[in-house]
Each structure stands twice: as structure tokens, then as C-alpha cells.
Amino acid sequence: AQTVTQSQPEMSVQEAETVTLSCTYDTSENNYYLFWYKQPPSRQMILVIRQEAYKQQNATENRFSVNFQKAAKSFSLKISDSQLGDTAMYFCAFMNPPANAGKSTFGDGTTLTVKP
Amino acid sequence: DVKVTQSSRYLVKRTGEKVFLECVQDMDHENMFWYRQDPGLGLRLIYFSYDVKMKEKGDIPEGYSVSREKKERFSLILESASTNQTSMYLCASSHRKVTTGELFFGEGSRLTVL
């Protein structure tokens, strides 16, 4: 079974600074998908960014980027120019293909607070 | 926009009561999921369904059942609620014909069992 580990239960960052959230996973599969989801306080969880394991290039979505190290089974999320609206719980998730199956394994989450 | 709607944001029930948590999605998604979210434990999969009248057990199905009579609706049932089922319950859906793997979540139902 796959496991996903987020070793930082809580983090904080000053507005406009950069922060990196860590995620490691364990799998024997070669093809898979990795995700970062964001859950703002009292609001629904949404996808931040995704990475397909066969792609070597790190995914980027505006201020959000990942550092995907397949050999190390590491998938960290970097948030640049942090904004107050980035305050949320962030979950790292792993999915075996086929992607249309949708069945994901989640980490325990990291609560990020952006301070003004 | 994809919308996943959970019928109740907050519920308070008594031990032994039967509890229904309803989830409806409006984007014709084939896949639907029920997760339980607890502090320090992340999200754990309870049940999922890939089609109408189809269901599969997730990682923690004990004490729960589900129903999927229509494609857009996936219900989670607690036959006899217990205090250890006090939790946040999240419904999610995804499109079987789209290979991004993205899950779309509802706002959650926070259940307290007294």
C-alpha cells in the first residue's frame, strides 16, 4: 500500500516570502500521479498543482511550483510571494493510474499560516 | 464550475441513531468518494463508487455503508452512530473520461455524535 508523509504539521511564513512544504511517499509503482490540495478554513478543498511521475519537468502553476525527486520519492511544494489567502491546510496526495480511477491516498496535512 | 454539494454542514446526533450524509454532484462524474478527515490522520477513504449501484470498500469501511441509486448522488450511511464516528466527512467526485485524476470536493459535513 502506498503511504504519504507530511512531516510538518504546522508552518508559518511572512507575507510576500517564500515557503516550502515537504512531502514524501512510498510506492513500488513506476507510473503514478502526485497532487497538492489546499483546504482554506471552512471552505472546500481544491487542487493546487499536479505532477505525473513520468514527466521529469517540475510542474508550475503561477506562484506554486513543485520539486519532484522521483528517486528520493519526494514531492515538495514551493509557494512564492505568499499571500494572506494562501493560509490553509495543504494536503499531499498520491494516485496510482489509471488517473480516471480517482482513488487517492492523502498525507496528514500541513497547516500553513501566512502572517501580515 | 463543478459543484459538489453536501446536504448538511453540521450535524449533531446521538449514539445509536441512524445517520444519512448526502452528496450530489452536477458535472456528470462517474466516480464518487467518501473520505473521513481527522486531525493528524489526514483523509482516509471510507467507500467509493465508479458507477450507479456499484460500491467498493475503502480503507476504513467498518461502521459505514453507502448507496448510489443515481449517478449524481452518493450517500453515506451510519447505521448506528457511535462517538468514535465524530469527524469531518468529505465527499469528492471525479470524471472517469478525463485523465487528470483531479478530485472535486464538497464543503464537508461535520458530524458530532453524543
Interface residues (C-beta under 8 A of the other chain):
Chain A: V4 Q6 P9 Y33 F35 Y37 S42 R43 Q44 M45 I46 L47 R50 F91 A93 M95 P98 A99 N100 A101 G102 K103 S104 T105 F106 G107 D108 G109
Chain B: V4 N31 F33 Y35 G40 L41 G42 L43 R44 L45 F48 Y50 G58 L90 A92 S93 S94 H95 R96 K97 V98 T99 T100 G101 E102 L103 F105 G106 E107 G108
